[in-house]
């Protein structure tokens, strides 16, 4: 089916589906970004409390492990949603051509994924990110 063979109601249904897919992607961006930043915040807060405030933790590696877990969880969620988004977009593109690469929602999700991977690498390699 090409763009010329689709009637208006079908085209609008496809557009609604594409918009729903974008809304779902943005909801996952919000959720993933929250997990990633919360993990980094917990890590930095517990690290500060351990080093500067003199509060001794039973396990000194706990801030890193908690932060790393939350950052990995948020990044993996974003990666899985991007894979699902690309799969669904491919199905939609079989019917009607939609621009994917210039889609700001896709770009925002990709940036969050890169941000998450950067923070994970920083925690694993013990880099002073901030």
C-alpha positions in Angstrom: 0.0 0.0 0.0 1.3 3.4 -0.9 0.4 6.9 0.3 -1.9 7.4 -2.7 -4.0 4.3 -2.1 -4.9 5.1 1.5 -8.1 6.9 2.3 -8.3 9.7 4.9 -9.7 7.7 7.8 -6.9 5.1 7.4 -4.2 7.7 7.1 -5.6 9.4 10.3 -5.6 6.0 12.1 -1.9 5.5 11.1 -1.1 9.0 12.3 -2.8 8.3 15.6 -0.8 5.1 16.0 2.4 6.9 15.2 1.6 9.6 17.8 0.7 7.0 20.4 4.1 5.3 19.7 5.8 8.6 20.2 4.0 9.2 23.5 4.9 5.8 24.7 8.6 6.5 23.8 8.5 9.8 25.6 7.0 8.1 28.7 9.9 5.7 28.7 12.4 8.5 28.2 10.9 10.2 31.3 11.0 6.9 33.3 14.6 6.0 32.2 15.9 9.5 32.8 14.4 9.5 36.3 16.1 6.1 37.1 19.4 7.2 35.7 19.5 10.5 37.5 18.2 9.0 40.7 20.9 6.4 40.6 23.6 9.0 40.1 22.1 11.2 42.9 22.0 8.4 45.4 25.6 7.5 44.5 26.8 11.0 44.9 24.8 11.6 48.1 26.0 8.4 49.8 29.5 9.0 48.6 29.5 12.5 50.1 28.0 11.3 53.4 30.7 8.5 53.5 33.7 10.8 52.7 32.9 14.2 54.1 30.3 13.8 56.9 32.2 10.9 58.5 29.2 8.6 58.3 30.7 5.1 58.0 28.7 2.7 55.9 28.7 -1.0 56.7 29.7 -1.6 53.1 31.7 1.2 51.5 30.9 0.0 48.0 27.2 0.3 48.6 26.8 3.8 47.1 28.4 2.7 43.9 26.4 -0.5 43.6 23.1 1.1 44.3 23.8 3.9 41.8 25.1 1.5 39.2 22.1 -0.7 39.5 19.6 2.2 39.0 21.7 3.6 36.1 21.9 0.2 34.4 18.2 -0.4 34.9 17.3 3.0 33.4 19.7 2.5 30.5 18.5 -1.0 29.7 14.9 0.1 29.8 15.7 2.9 27.3 17.6 0.5 25.0 14.7 -2.0 25.0 12.1 0.7 24.3 14.3 2.1 21.4 14.4 -1.4 19.9 10.6 -1.7 20.2 10.1 1.8 18.8 12.3 1.0 15.8 10.4 -2.3 15.2 7.0 -0.6 15.3 8.2 2.3 13.1 9.4 -0.3 10.6 5.9 -1.7 10.5 4.4 1.7 10.1 6.9 2.6 7.4 5.7 -0.4 5.4 2.3 1.3 5.1 3.1 5.1 5.2 6.5 6.7 5.1 7.3 8.6 8.3 10.6 10.3 9.0 12.4 8.5 11.7 15.8 10.0 11.9 14.6 13.6 12.1 12.0 12.7 14.7 12.9 14.8 17.9 11.4 12.1 20.1 13.9 9.5 18.7 16.7 11.9 19.1 15.8 12.7 22.7 15.6 8.9 23.5 19.0 8.4 21.9 20.5 11.2 23.9 19.2 9.6 27.1 20.6 6.3 26.1 24.0 7.8 25.5 23.8 9.7 28.8 23.1 6.5 30.6 25.9 4.7 29.0 28.3 7.5 29.9 27.3 7.5 33.5 27.6 3.7 33.7 31.0 3.8 32.2 32.0 6.5 34.7 30.8 4.5 37.7 32.4 1.3 36.5 35.8 3.0 35.8 35.5 5.1 39.0 35.8 8.4 37.0 35.0 11.6 38.8 32.1 12.8 36.6 31.0 15.8 38.5 
